[in-house]
Amino acid sequence: GKHGHAKANITGLDIFTGAKKQDICPTSHNMTAPVVGSMDWSLLGISDDGFLSLMTDEGETRDDLKIPEYPTDIADQIRAGLDLVEEGGEC
């Protein structure tokens, strides 16, 4: 309002779901913001217990990430894409 405190209207997109999120906060208050980065990894395989074998373009590997369970169909999509590539196709 005319005599109220200034407010900041912050709008962003959820990086996982794409959902629009909004927050309104007085400008006199501090707000936190996530620091998010991204890296490209190639999928080499999936272990029997559901861990992904990944490699960067520089050859760095990692085997400590479990196949995602959300959204619910993502694990099937990842496995199908890996099967397709192993058969000589492209994702």
N, CA, C and O atoms as a MOPAC input file, in Angstrom:
PM7 MOZYME 1SCF
protein

 N      0.80400 1    -1.18300 1     0.00000 1
 C      0.00000 1     0.00000 1     0.00000 1
 C      0.85400 1     1.25600 1     0.00000 1
 O      2.08300 1     1.19500 1    -0.00800 1
 N      0.19600 1     2.35900 1     0.00900 1
 C      0.85600 1     3.65300 1    -0.08700 1
 C      1.79400 1     3.91700 1     1.08300 1
 O      2.86800 1     4.48800 1     0.89200 1
 N      1.40900 1     3.51300 1     2.29000 1
 C      2.22800 1     3.80000 1     3.46000 1
 C      2.90900 1     2.55300 1     4.03200 1
 O      3.54500 1     2.62200 1     5.08300 1
 N      2.77800 1     1.43000 1     3.35100 1
 C      3.38200 1     0.18600 1     3.84300 1
 C      4.84400 1     0.08300 1     3.45000 1
 O      5.38800 1     0.96300 1     2.78300 1
 N      5.45100 1    -0.97100 1     3.86200 1
 C      6.84900 1    -1.22500 1     3.53800 1
 C      6.96600 1    -1.78500 1     2.12900 1
 O      6.05900 1    -2.45600 1     1.63500 1
 N      8.10100 1    -1.50000 1     1.48700 1
 C      8.34600 1    -2.02800 1     0.14300 1
 C      8.49400 1    -3.54200 1     0.22000 1
 O      9.07600 1    -4.07300 1     1.16500 1
 N      7.96900 1    -4.21700 1    -0.77000 1
 C      8.03500 1    -5.67700 1    -0.80900 1
 C      8.68100 1    -6.11900 1    -2.12600 1
 O      8.50100 1    -5.48800 1    -3.16800 1
 N      9.42300 1    -7.19800 1    -2.05200 1
 C     10.01700 1    -7.80300 1    -3.24200 1
 C      9.14600 1    -8.97900 1    -3.65700 1
 O      8.78900 1    -9.81600 1    -2.82900 1
 N      8.81100 1    -9.04000 1    -4.92100 1
 C      8.01600 1   -10.12900 1    -5.47600 1
 C      8.96000 1   -10.97800 1    -6.32400 1
 O      9.35200 1   -10.56700 1    -7.41600 1
 N      9.32500 1   -12.15300 1    -5.82900 1
 C     10.29700 1   -13.03000 1    -6.48300 1
 C      9.55500 1   -14.19500 1    -7.13800 1
 O      8.76900 1   -14.88300 1    -6.48600 1
 N      9.80700 1   -14.40800 1    -8.42400 1
 C      9.19400 1   -15.51800 1    -9.15400 1
 C     10.30800 1   -16.36100 1    -9.77000 1
 O     11.25700 1   -15.82400 1   -10.34000 1
 N     10.19000 1   -17.66600 1    -9.65400 1
 C     11.18600 1   -18.56700 1   -10.22900 1
 C     10.54000 1   -19.85600 1   -10.68300 1
 O      9.35400 1   -20.08600 1   -10.44800 1
 N     11.33300 1   -20.70200 1   -11.33900 1
 C     10.86700 1   -22.00500 1   -11.80300 1
 C     11.58600 1   -23.10500 1   -11.04800 1
 O     12.80500 1   -23.05100 1   -10.88100 1
 N     10.84400 1   -24.10500 1   -10.58800 1
 C     11.41700 1   -25.27000 1    -9.93300 1
 C     12.26400 1   -26.01800 1   -10.96200 1
 O     11.75800 1   -26.37800 1   -12.02500 1
 N     13.54300 1   -26.25700 1   -10.66600 1
 C     14.43100 1   -26.89300 1   -11.64900 1
 C     14.11000 1   -28.36500 1   -11.88500 1
 O     14.57100 1   -28.94200 1   -12.87000 1
 N     13.33400 1   -28.97900 1   -11.00700 1
 C     12.99900 1   -30.38600 1   -11.16500 1
 C     11.64000 1   -30.59300 1   -11.82200 1
 O     11.48100 1   -31.50600 1   -12.63200 1
 N     10.66600 1   -29.76400 1   -11.48800 1
 C      9.31200 1   -29.96500 1   -12.00600 1
 C      8.88800 1   -28.91500 1   -13.01700 1
 O      7.91100 1   -29.11900 1   -13.73700 1
 N      9.60200 1   -27.79200 1   -13.08900 1
 C      9.21800 1   -26.70900 1   -13.98200 1
 C      8.07900 1   -25.86200 1   -13.43700 1
 O      7.62600 1   -24.93500 1   -14.10800 1
 N      7.60700 1   -26.16400 1   -12.22900 1
 C      6.49400 1   -25.42100 1   -11.63600 1
 C      6.93800 1   -24.00200 1   -11.28100 1
 O      8.05700 1   -23.78200 1   -10.81800 1
 N      6.04600 1   -23.05900 1   -11.50500 1
 C      6.30800 1   -21.66500 1   -11.17200 1
 C      6.12900 1   -21.47200 1    -9.67000 1
 O      5.12200 1   -21.89500 1    -9.10200 1
 N      7.10300 1   -20.83600 1    -9.02900 1
 C      7.06300 1   -20.57200 1    -7.58800 1
 C      7.16000 1   -19.06900 1    -7.36800 1
 O      7.85800 1   -18.37000 1    -8.10300 1
 N      6.45700 1   -18.57800 1    -6.35500 1
 C      6.45200 1   -17.15100 1    -6.08500 1
 C      6.59100 1   -16.91100 1    -4.58500 1
 O      6.02700 1   -17.64300 1    -3.77300 1
 N      7.35300 1   -15.87100 1    -4.23000 1
 C      7.51700 1   -15.48800 1    -2.83900 1
 C      7.47900 1   -13.96700 1    -2.76300 1
 O      8.04500 1   -13.28500 1    -3.61700 1
 N      6.82300 1   -13.44500 1    -1.75800 1
 C      6.76600 1   -12.01000 1    -1.51500 1
 C      7.34800 1   -11.76500 1    -0.13000 1
 O      6.93400 1   -12.38600 1     0.84900 1
 N      8.31200 1   -10.85300 1    -0.06200 1
 C      9.02700 1   -10.62000 1     1.18800 1
 C      9.34600 1    -9.13200 1     1.31800 1
 O      9.64600 1    -8.47800 1     0.31900 1
 N      9.28600 1    -8.59100 1     2.53100 1
 C      9.68500 1    -7.18400 1     2.71800 1
 C     11.14000 1    -6.99000 1     2.28400 1
 O     11.98900 1    -7.84200 1     2.54500 1
 N     11.41600 1    -5.87800 1     1.62800 1
 C     12.77800 1    -5.63400 1     1.14500 1
 C     13.77500 1    -5.43300 1     2.28000 1
 O     14.98500 1    -5.46100 1     2.05300 1
 N     13.28700 1    -5.23200 1     3.48600 1
 C     14.19100 1    -5.08000 1     4.63200 1
 C     14.66400 1    -6.42700 1     5.17100 1
 O     15.54800 1    -6.46500 1     6.02800 1
 N     14.09500 1    -7.53300 1     4.68800 1
 C     14.49600 1    -8.87100 1     5.13500 1
 C     15.46100 1    -9.50300 1     4.14300 1
 O     15.44400 1    -9.19200 1     2.95200 1
 N     16.29800 1   -10.39000 1     4.65100 1
 C     17.20200 1   -11.15500 1     3.79300 1
 C     16.48200 1   -12.38500 1     3.26100 1
 O     15.63900 1   -12.96700 1     3.94500 1
 N     16.81600 1   -12.77400 1     2.04900 1
 C     16.28500 1   -14.00100 1     1.45900 1
 C     17.46500 1   -14.84900 1     1.01200 1
 O     18.51900 1   -14.32500 1     0.65200 1
 N     17.28300 1   -16.14500 1     1.03700 1
 C     18.33000 1   -17.04000 1     0.55500 1
 C     17.99300 1   -17.48300 1    -0.85900 1
 O     16.82400 1   -17.57400 1    -1.23400 1
 N     19.02200 1   -17.75300 1    -1.62700 1
 C     18.84700 1   -18.23800 1    -2.99100 1
 C     19.75600 1   -19.43900 1    -3.18800 1
 O     20.90700 1   -19.41300 1    -2.75100 1
 N     19.27300 1   -20.48000 1    -3.82800 1
 C     20.12600 1   -21.65100 1    -4.05100 1
 C     21.20300 1   -21.35200 1    -5.09400 1
 O     20.99500 1   -20.55900 1    -6.01300 1
 N     22.33700 1   -21.99200 1    -4.93500 1
 C     23.39800 1   -21.92600 1    -5.93200 1
 C     23.36600 1   -23.26900 1    -6.65300 1
 O     23.63900 1   -24.31400 1    -6.06200 1
 N     23.03300 1   -23.22300 1    -7.91800 1
 C     22.83400 1   -24.45300 1    -8.68900 1
 C     23.77800 1   -24.45200 1    -9.87900 1
 O     23.90000 1   -23.44900 1   -10.58200 1
 N     24.43600 1   -25.56200 1   -10.10100 1
 C     25.29800 1   -25.73300 1   -11.26000 1
 C     24.87300 1   -26.98000 1   -12.01600 1
 O     24.07600 1   -27.77800 1   -11.52200 1
 N     25.39500 1   -27.13700 1   -13.18700 1
 C     25.07600 1   -28.35100 1   -13.93700 1
 C     26.33900 1   -28.88700 1   -14.60100 1
 O     27.25900 1   -28.13600 1   -14.92500 1
 N     26.36100 1   -30.18200 1   -14.79300 1
 C     27.46400 1   -30.86500 1   -15.46500 1
 C     26.86600 1   -31.90400 1   -16.38900 1
 O     25.80200 1   -32.45600 1   -16.11100 1
 N     27.55100 1   -32.16800 1   -17.48700 1
 C     27.12500 1   -33.22200 1   -18.40200 1
 C     27.89800 1   -34.49600 1   -18.08400 1
 O     29.12300 1   -34.48300 1   -17.95800 1
 N     27.15900 1   -35.59600 1   -17.95800 1
 C     27.75200 1   -36.90000 1   -17.68900 1
 C     27.21100 1   -37.88100 1   -18.71700 1
 O     26.05600 1   -37.77400 1   -19.13100 1
 N     28.03200 1   -38.83100 1   -19.13000 1
 C     27.57900 1   -39.91500 1   -20.00100 1
 C     27.24700 1   -41.11900 1   -19.12900 1
 O     27.97700 1   -41.44000 1   -18.19100 1
 N     26.14300 1   -41.77800 1   -19.44600 1
 C     25.73800 1   -42.97500 1   -18.70800 1
 C     26.42800 1   -44.18400 1   -19.32700 1
 O     26.22800 1   -44.49300 1   -20.50200 1
 N     27.24600 1   -44.86500 1   -18.52000 1
 C     27.96300 1   -46.04700 1   -18.98900 1
 C     27.19300 1   -47.32300 1   -18.70700 1
 O     27.27100 1   -48.28300 1   -19.47400 1
 N     26.44900 1   -47.33700 1   -17.60800 1
 C     25.71100 1   -48.54200 1   -17.24100 1
 C     24.95200 1   -48.34000 1   -15.94500 1
 O     25.06400 1   -47.31100 1   -15.27800 1
 N     24.17700 1   -49.36000 1   -15.61400 1
 C     23.40100 1   -49.35400 1   -14.37700 1
 C     23.65900 1   -50.68100 1   -13.67800 1
 O     23.47600 1   -51.74400 1   -14.27200 1
 N     24.09000 1   -50.62500 1   -12.40500 1
 C     24.37800 1   -51.85700 1   -11.66300 1
 C     23.07500 1   -52.55900 1   -11.27800 1
 O     21.99300 1   -51.97900 1   -11.36800 1
 N     23.19800 1   -53.81300 1   -10.85100 1
 C     22.02000 1   -54.59100 1   -10.45400 1
 C     21.28200 1   -53.97200 1    -9.27400 1
 O     20.07400 1   -54.15400 1    -9.12900 1
 N     22.02400 1   -53.22500 1    -8.41200 1
 C     21.37600 1   -52.59300 1    -7.26400 1
 C     20.93900 1   -51.15600 1    -7.55900 1
 O     20.60500 1   -50.41400 1    -6.63600 1
 N     20.93600 1   -50.75100 1    -8.84700 1
 C     20.36400 1   -49.47400 1    -9.25000 1
 C     21.28600 1   -48.27100 1    -9.20500 1
 O     20.81000 1   -47.13700 1    -9.25100 1
 N     22.60600 1   -48.48700 1    -9.11400 1
 C     23.53100 1   -47.35800 1    -9.11900 1
 C     23.99900 1   -47.08700 1   -10.54700 1
 O     24.27300 1   -48.01200 1   -11.31100 1
 N     24.08500 1   -45.79700 1   -10.89400 1
 C     24.49300 1   -45.37900 1   -12.22600 1
 C     26.00600 1   -45.31600 1   -12.31600 1
 O     26.66800 1   -44.88000 1   -11.37300 1
 N     26.55100 1   -45.74000 1   -13.42600 1
 C     27.97100 1   -45.56900 1   -13.71000 1
 C     28.06300 1   -44.43100 1   -14.72600 1
 O     27.58500 1   -44.55100 1   -15.85400 1
 N     28.68700 1   -43.31900 1   -14.30900 1
 C     28.70700 1   -42.09600 1   -15.11100 1
 C     30.13900 1   -41.65800 1   -15.40100 1
 O     31.05700 1   -41.96900 1   -14.64300 1
 N     30.32600 1   -40.91500 1   -16.53100 1
 C     31.64600 1   -40.40300 1   -16.87400 1
 C     31.51400 1   -39.03100 1   -17.53900 1
 O     30.62100 1   -38.81000 1   -18.35700 1
 N     32.42300 1   -38.10800 1   -17.17200 1
 C     32.46400 1   -36.78500 1   -17.80200 1
 C     33.25600 1   -36.87700 1   -19.10400 1
 O     33.85900 1   -37.90700 1   -19.40300 1
 N     33.24700 1   -35.79000 1   -19.87300 1
 C     34.04300 1   -35.73100 1   -21.10600 1
 C     35.53500 1   -35.81500 1   -20.81100 1
 O     36.32000 1   -36.21400 1   -21.67100 1
 N     35.93000 1   -35.43400 1   -19.58400 1
 C     37.34700 1   -35.48500 1   -19.19000 1
 C     37.75400 1   -36.86100 1   -18.66700 1
 O     38.92200 1   -37.06800 1   -18.33800 1
 N     36.81700 1   -37.80400 1   -18.58500 1
 C     37.12200 1   -39.15100 1   -18.13000 1
 C     36.91100 1   -39.39300 1   -16.65300 1
 O     37.18400 1   -40.49100 1   -16.16800 1
 N     36.42700 1   -38.38800 1   -15.91400 1
 C     36.14200 1   -38.55300 1   -14.49300 1
 C     34.90500 1   -39.43400 1   -14.35000 1
 O     33.90900 1   -39.22100 1   -15.04200 1
 N     34.95900 1   -40.41800 1   -13.46200 1
 C     33.82100 1   -41.32400 1   -13.29000 1
 C     33.23400 1   -41.19700 1   -11.89300 1
 O     33.86300 1   -40.69700 1   -10.96100 1
 N     32.00400 1   -41.67200 1   -11.79300 1
 C     31.33300 1   -41.71400 1   -10.48400 1
 C     30.30100 1   -42.83000 1   -10.53800 1
 O     29.61300 1   -43.02600 1   -11.54000 1
 N     30.21700 1   -43.55400 1    -9.43100 1
 C     29.32700 1   -44.70600 1    -9.33400 1
 C     28.48700 1   -44.67400 1    -8.06600 1
 O     28.01800 1   -45.71700 1    -7.61000 1
 N     28.29200 1   -43.48900 1    -7.48900 1
 C     27.61800 1   -43.39000 1    -6.19400 1
 C     26.20700 1   -42.80000 1    -6.27600 1
 O     25.59700 1   -42.51800 1    -5.24500 1
 N     25.68900 1   -42.61300 1    -7.47900 1
 C     24.34100 1   -42.06000 1    -7.62300 1
 C     23.35800 1   -43.16500 1    -7.97100 1
 O     23.55900 1   -43.91800 1    -8.92400 1
 N     22.30600 1   -43.25000 1    -7.19500 1
 C     21.26200 1   -44.24900 1    -7.44300 1
 C     20.31700 1   -43.71200 1    -8.52100 1
 O     20.10400 1   -42.50300 1    -8.62100 1
 N     19.76600 1   -44.59500 1    -9.30400 1
 C     18.83400 1   -44.18500 1   -10.35000 1
 C     17.65500 1   -43.45600 1    -9.70800 1
 O     17.12500 1   -43.92200 1    -8.69900 1
 N     17.23200 1   -42.31800 1   -10.27300 1
 C     16.15200 1   -41.54300 1    -9.64900 1
 C     14.84000 1   -42.31500 1    -9.60300 1
 O     14.55300 1   -43.14300 1   -10.46700 1
 N     14.05300 1   -42.02200 1    -8.57300 1
 C     12.74000 1   -42.65900 1    -8.43200 1
 C     11.60300 1   -41.67800 1    -8.71300 1
 O     10.44100 1   -42.07600 1    -8.80000 1
 N     11.94500 1   -40.39100 1    -8.85600 1
 C     10.91800 1   -39.38400 1    -9.13400 1
 C     11.37600 1   -38.55100 1   -10.31400 1
 O     12.54000 1   -38.15100 1   -10.33500 1
 N     10.55500 1   -38.26900 1   -11.27600 1
 C      9.19200 1   -38.77300 1   -11.43500 1
 C      9.19200 1   -40.29100 1   -11.61400 1
 O     10.20600 1   -40.87600 1   -11.99500 1
 N      8.07800 1   -40.90900 1   -11.34500 1
 C      8.01500 1   -42.36100 1   -11.22200 1
 C      8.45200 1   -43.11500 1   -12.47800 1
 O      8.93500 1   -44.24200 1   -12.36300 1
 N      8.30400 1   -42.54800 1   -13.65300 1
 C      8.67200 1   -43.27600 1   -14.87400 1
 C     10.09000 1   -42.98300 1   -15.35600 1
 O     10.50200 1   -43.50800 1   -16.39100 1
 N     10.84500 1   -42.16000 1   -14.63400 1
 C     12.17000 1   -41.75700 1   -15.10200 1
 C     13.14900 1   -42.93000 1   -15.15300 1
 O     13.95200 1   -43.01600 1   -16.08200 1
 N     13.09900 1   -43.82100 1   -14.18800 1
 C     14.02100 1   -44.97100 1   -14.18400 1
 C     13.80600 1   -45.83500 1   -15.41800 1
 O     14.77100 1   -46.28200 1   -16.03700 1
 N     12.55200 1   -46.07300 1   -15.78000 1
 C     12.25400 1   -46.86800 1   -16.98600 1
 C     12.75800 1   -46.16600 1   -18.23900 1
 O     13.27000 1   -46.82000 1   -19.14800 1
 N     12.62100 1   -44.84000 1   -18.30100 1
 C     13.08900 1   -44.08600 1   -19.45900 1
 C     14.61200 1   -44.14900 1   -19.57500 1
 O     15.14700 1   -44.27700 1   -20.67600 1
 N     15.30400 1   -44.06100 1   -18.44700 1
 C     16.77000 1   -44.13000 1   -18.46100 1
 C     17.21800 1   -45.51700 1   -18.91400 1
 O     18.10900 1   -45.63800 1   -19.75500 1
 N     16.60700 1   -46.56000 1   -18.36100 1
 C     16.97200 1   -47.93400 1   -18.76400 1
 C     16.69000 1   -48.17900 1   -20.24200 1
 O     17.50200 1   -48.79800 1   -20.93000 1
 N     15.54200 1   -47.70100 1   -20.74200 1
 C     15.19300 1   -47.88200 1   -22.15100 1
 C     16.18500 1   -47.15200 1   -23.04700 1
 O     16.58000 1   -47.67900 1   -24.08700 1
 N     16.59100 1   -45.94800 1   -22.65800 1
 C     17.57300 1   -45.20400 1   -23.44200 1
 C     18.92000 1   -45.89500 1   -23.47000 1
 O     19.57100 1   -45.94300 1   -24.51400 1
 N     19.34700 1   -46.43200 1   -22.33200 1
 C     20.61400 1   -47.16600 1   -22.27800 1
 C     20.54200 1   -48.41400 1   -23.13800 1
 O     21.48800 1   -48.71300 1   -23.86700 1
 N     19.44100 1   -49.14800 1   -23.07000 1
 C     19.26800 1   -50.34600 1   -23.91300 1
 C     19.33800 1   -49.99100 1   -25.38600 1
 O     19.95900 1   -50.70500 1   -26.17400 1
 N     18.70000 1   -48.88300 1   -25.75900 1
 C     18.69600 1   -48.45300 1   -27.15300 1
 C     20.11400 1   -48.14600 1   -27.64300 1
 O     20.49700 1   -48.54800 1   -28.74200 1
 N     20.88600 1   -47.43500 1   -26.82400 1
 C     22.25400 1   -47.08700 1   -27.19500 1
 C     23.12000 1   -48.33300 1   -27.28500 1
 O     23.94300 1   -48.46000 1   -28.19200 1
 N     22.93500 1   -49.25600 1   -26.33900 1
 C     23.72400 1   -50.49400 1   -26.35300 1
 C     23.41100 1   -51.34800 1   -27.58400 1
 O     24.23800 1   -52.15400 1   -28.01100 1
 N     22.21700 1   -51.16800 1   -28.15000 1
 C     21.83100 1   -51.89700 1   -29.36100 1
 C     22.26700 1   -51.16500 1   -30.64100 1
 O     21.99100 1   -51.62100 1   -31.75100 1
 N     22.94900 1   -50.02600 1   -30.46900 1
 C     23.44500 1   -49.28300 1   -31.61200 1
 C     22.58600 1   -48.12300 1   -32.04600 1
 O     22.88600 1   -47.48000 1   -33.05200 1
 N     21.53100 1   -47.83800 1   -31.32200 1
 C     20.65700 1   -46.70100 1   -31.65100 1
 C     21.14400 1   -45.43900 1   -30.99500 1
 O     22.21700 1   -45.40800 1   -30.39300 1
 N     20.34600 1   -44.39200 1   -31.11400 1
 C     20.66000 1   -43.10700 1   -30.47800 1
 C     19.49200 1   -42.65000 1   -29.63700 1
 O     18.33300 1   -42.89100 1   -29.97400 1
 N     19.81100 1   -41.97600 1   -28.52000 1
 C     18.75600 1   -41.39600 1   -27.66500 1
 C     18.43000 1   -40.00800 1   -28.12700 1
 O     17.57000 1   -39.34800 1   -27.54400 1

